[in-house]
Amino acid sequence: HPYLKTIMGRFCEVSDLSAAQLRLAEVPEKAELVVEDDEHIPQAYVGNIFMLPGIPEFFRQRFEKLADRFRGPELFHSSITLQGMETNLAASLNRTVRLHPDVAFGSYPSLAETDAPSSYRPVPCRIKVTFESSDQAKLAEAKEFLLKNLPDSLQLLEK
C-alpha cells in the first residue's frame, strides 16, 4: 500500500525500504486503513478482520485504540448442567428456542473419562446448556422455562 510505504520509510528512517521492510507494508488488496495521524502506522482491516501486530505491547496499544469498534450491547450469560441422554433434551430445548427468539442457546455434551463408552452406543453424558441475551429478564425467563419443561429422564446437576 503506497501510504504504508511512506509511513514505513519515516518509521524506519530510510528513503529506500528493503524487501523485508516492504513486506511490512503489504496488505490485502481490499484492505482499508484506520489512520490516526502521521506518527503512527495505520491499522489495516478487511471487513471485520483487523490485522494486528504480533508484539504484545503493540497489539495492546492497537487494540485499545480500536476497542470502541468492537463494542456492542452488553450480553448476559447463564448455564445449567444436566446428566442424561442429549437426545432426551432435544424436544424441550427446541421448544424453548422457538418461544424465546431473543436468547441464544448452546448445548454441549461431554463425557468424563470414566464414562467413555467401549462401543458407539449412546450413553448418558453431562450436558451444559448455555443461554445468552442482551436482555437479562428474557434470559432468565428462557432458562426458567427450560428448567420447568425438562423431561424426568434428565438430572439437573448445576443451576
Secondary structure as UniProt FT lines:
FT   HELIX           2..12
FT   HELIX           19..23
FT   TURN            24..25
FT   TURN            29..30
FT   STRAND          32..34
FT   TURN            38..39
FT   STRAND          43..46
FT   TURN            47..48
FT   STRAND          49..51
FT   HELIX           56..66
FT   HELIX           67..70
FT   STRAND          76..84
FT   HELIX           86..88
FT   HELIX           90..99
FT   TURN            101..102
FT   STRAND          104..110
FT   HELIX           113..115
FT   STRAND          125..133
FT   HELIX           136..148
FT   TURN            152..153
FT   STRAND          155..158
//
